[in-house]
């Protein structure tokens, strides 16, 4: 297929500076929308897993918000004997921190579950986009169950990592001023990073690159990844928006992955897929 008009930098050094990388990542996210709007069938395919995941997680978030006052009181027993003003402030900070932590885990968990459920769907989307861009570098022909297991494993690992980062930010949310200004910014950046690690997974899986190696590669282009993940993560916090945002984020993730891998449209020759490692001698 011919080029779709979406151009990727031929090499990471063509995008100097973290600010420019961030802007490029945001642009790829927007281009992901454009790619799917022009292909309504691919958009519908990408929406199916997101719909299923949204129903489950949205119910959990609603239940949390409905009971956040009681939960805030449970995690702040030290404030029971404080004057009413101090007690209310501590519980307000605790409530904000709980909702913030739940939002981070919800977005990361949402992406992981959506990718796990929709692995074959997103692989099809990635293949269509790469073919349209003319990128035909060697790909592994892995069975669906191996990709499913890899997605489950990587999703659990990323969820645990996000917990490690979220815990100190949760505690920092109790700090006056800083907890209500700096901490939300750090939470947003962290969420964007972890989301990007998820939505770029399929193009890396297709080339036999697992979580550890793709994390190492993306750390060199961290702001490119955050530029993709941050707007996607923020939009996913709007109820029901995730149904449309997730397919676009995965489409944008293909562009970010190709950029990180140094692949531009038309580069590489078509070659027969290599068998999985287990099948090689």
C-alpha positions in Angstrom: 0.0 0.0 0.0 1.1 3.5 -0.6 2.1 6.1 2.0 -0.7 7.7 3.9 1.0 11.1 4.2 2.1 10.6 7.8 5.8 11.1 8.1 8.1 9.7 10.8 11.5 11.1 11.5 14.1 8.7 10.0 16.2 8.8 13.1 15.7 10.0 16.7 18.5 12.6 16.3 16.2 14.5 13.8 14.0 15.4 16.8 16.4 17.4 19.1 15.4 18.5 22.6 12.9 17.2 25.1 10.4 19.9 24.3 10.3 19.0 20.6 10.1 15.3 21.5 7.1 16.1 23.7 5.4 18.0 20.9 6.1 15.2 18.5 4.5 12.7 20.9 1.4 14.9 21.2 1.3 15.2 17.4 1.5 11.4 17.0 -1.5 11.1 19.4 -3.5 13.4 17.2 -2.4 11.6 14.1 -3.6 8.4 15.7 -7.1 9.9 15.7 -6.7 10.9 12.1 -5.6 7.5 11.0 -8.7 5.8 12.6 -11.2 8.5 11.5 -10.2 7.7 8.0 -10.8 4.0 8.7 -14.1 3.8 10.7 -13.9 0.0 10.6 -10.5 0.0 12.4 -11.9 2.5 14.9 -14.9 0.2 15.7 -12.5 -2.8 16.1 -10.4 -0.8 18.5 -13.4 0.4 20.5 -14.7 -3.1 21.4 -12.1 -4.0 24.1 -12.3 -0.5 25.5 -16.1 -0.7 25.9 -15.8 -4.0 27.9 -13.1 -2.6 30.2 -14.9 0.8 30.7 -18.0 -0.9 32.0 -16.0 -2.7 34.7 -13.6 0.1 35.8 -16.2 2.9 35.6 -18.3 1.1 38.2 -15.3 0.9 40.5 -14.5 4.6 40.2 -18.1 5.5 40.9 -18.2 3.3 44.0 -14.9 5.0 45.2 -16.2 8.5 44.7 -19.5 7.7 46.5 -17.6 6.4 49.5 -14.5 8.6 49.4 -15.6 10.5 52.6 -15.7 7.3 54.7 -12.4 6.0 53.2 -10.7 9.3 53.9 -11.7 9.0 57.5 -10.4 5.5 57.7 -6.9 6.4 56.4 -6.6 9.5 58.7 -7.3 8.2 62.2 -4.6 10.4 63.5 -6.8 13.5 62.8 -9.7 12.3 64.9 -8.7 14.5 67.9 -7.8 17.6 65.8 -9.8 20.8 65.6 -12.6 20.6 63.0 -10.7 22.8 60.5 -7.5 20.7 60.6 -9.5 17.5 60.5 -11.5 18.5 57.5 -8.3 19.7 55.7 -6.6 16.4 56.4 -9.5 14.3 55.2 -9.9 16.5 52.1 -6.3 16.0 51.2 -6.7 12.2 51.9 -9.8 12.1 49.6 -7.9 14.0 46.8 -5.0 11.6 47.2 -7.2 8.5 47.2 -9.0 9.6 44.0 -5.7 10.6 42.4 -4.1 7.3 43.2 -7.2 5.5 41.9 -7.1 7.5 38.7 -3.4 6.6 38.1 -4.0 2.9 38.8 -7.3 3.0 36.9 -5.7 4.4 33.8 -2.7 2.1 33.9 -4.9 -0.9 34.8 -7.4 0.1 32.1 -4.7 0.2 29.4 -3.3 -3.1 30.6 -6.7 -4.9 30.6 -7.7 -3.3 27.3 -4.5 -4.5 25.7 -4.9 -7.9 27.1 -8.5 -8.3 26.0 -7.9 -6.6 22.6 -4.5 -8.0 21.7 -5.6 -9.5 18.4 -7.6 -6.4 17.5 -4.7 -4.0 18.2 -2.3 -6.2 16.3 -4.6 -6.0 13.3 -4.7 -2.2 13.6 -0.9 -2.0 13.9 -0.5 -4.2 10.9 -2.8 -2.1 8.8 -1.1 1.2 9.8 2.4 -0.2 9.2 1.3 -1.5 5.8 -0.2 1.8 5.0 3.0 3.6 5.9 5.0 1.2 3.9 7.0 -0.2 6.9 7.6 -3.9 6.2 10.6 -4.8 8.4 10.8 -8.4 9.7 8.0 -9.3 12.1 7.6 -12.4 14.3 4.5 -14.5 13.5 3.7 -15.3 17.2 0.6 -17.2 18.2 -2.1 -15.2 19.9 -1.8 -17.0 23.2 1.9 -16.0 23.5 1.0 -12.4 23.0 -1.8 -12.7 25.4 0.4 -14.2 28.1 3.1 -11.5 27.5 0.4 -8.8 27.8 -0.9 -10.2 31.1 2.7 -10.4 32.5 3.7 -7.0 31.3 0.4 -5.5 32.6 1.0 -6.8 36.1 4.6 -5.6 36.1 3.6 -2.1 35.0 0.8 -2.0 37.5 3.2 -2.9 40.4 5.7 -0.3 39.2 3.0 2.3 39.1 2.1 1.4 42.7 5.7 1.9 43.8 5.7 5.4 42.3 2.1 6.2 43.4 2.7 5.3 47.1 5.1 8.2 47.9 3.0 10.6 45.8 -0.1 9.5 47.9 1.8 10.5 51.1 3.0 13.8 49.5 -0.6 14.7 48.8 -1.0 15.5 52.5 1.6 18.3 52.3 0.0 21.7 52.3 0.1 23.5 48.9 2.6 21.1 47.4 0.2 18.2 47.7 -2.5 20.2 45.8 -0.2 21.7 43.1 3.1 19.9 42.4 1.8 16.3 43.2 -1.0 16.3 40.7 1.5 17.4 38.0 3.9 14.6 38.9 1.0 12.1 39.0 -0.1 13.2 35.5 3.4 12.8 34.1 3.8 9.4 35.7 0.5 8.2 34.4 1.4 9.4 30.9 4.7 7.5 31.0 3.2 4.2 32.1 0.3 4.5 29.7 2.8 5.1 26.8 4.7 2.0 27.8 1.4 0.0 27.3 0.1 1.5 24.1 3.3 1.1 22.2 3.6 -2.6 23.1 2.1 -4.2 20.1 4.6 -3.0 17.5 7.4 -4.1 19.8 5.8 -7.5 20.4 5.6 -7.9 16.6 9.3 -7.6 16.5 10.1 -9.8 19.5 10.9 -6.9 21.8 9.6 -7.4 25.4 8.9 -4.9 28.2 12.4 -4.6 29.5 14.0 -3.7 26.2 11.2 -1.4 25.0 11.4 0.4 28.4 15.1 0.9 27.9 14.6 2.2 24.4 11.8 4.6 25.4 13.8 6.0 28.3 16.1 7.6 25.7 13.0 9.3 24.2 11.0 9.7 27.5 9.3 12.9 26.5 8.3 11.5 23.2 6.5 8.7 25.1 5.0 11.2 27.6 3.8 13.4 24.8 1.8 10.4 23.6 0.6 9.1 27.0 -0.2 12.3 28.8 -3.1 13.7 26.6 -4.4 10.1 26.3 -4.3 9.6 30.1 -6.0 13.0 30.8 -8.7 12.3 28.3 -9.3 8.8 29.7 -10.2 10.4 33.0 -13.3 11.9 31.3 -16.1 9.3 31.7 -16.6 7.3 28.5 -14.0 9.2 26.5 -11.6 6.2 26.9 -13.7 4.2 24.5 -12.6 6.5 21.7 -9.3 7.6 23.1 -7.8 4.1 23.6 -7.9 3.1 19.9 -6.4 6.4 18.9 -3.7 6.1 21.6 -2.8 2.6 20.3 -2.7 4.0 16.7 -0.4 6.8 17.9 1.6 4.2 19.8 2.4 2.6 16.5 3.9 5.9 15.2 5.9 6.4 18.4 7.2 2.8 18.3 8.3 3.2 14.7 10.0 6.5 15.5 11.8 4.9 18.5 12.9 2.0 16.4 14.2 4.3 13.7 11.8 3.0 11.0 10.4 5.4 8.5 7.7 4.8 5.8 9.0 2.6 3.0 12.1 1.5 4.9 12.9 -2.2 4.9 12.1 -5.0 2.5 9.3 -7.5 2.8 10.6 -10.7 4.3 9.1 -13.9 5.4 8.1 -13.8 9.1 10.5 -15.6 11.3 9.2 -18.5 13.4 8.8 -18.1 17.2 11.9 -18.9 19.2 10.3 -22.0 20.6 10.0 -23.3 17.0 13.6 -22.6 16.1 16.4 -25.1 16.5 
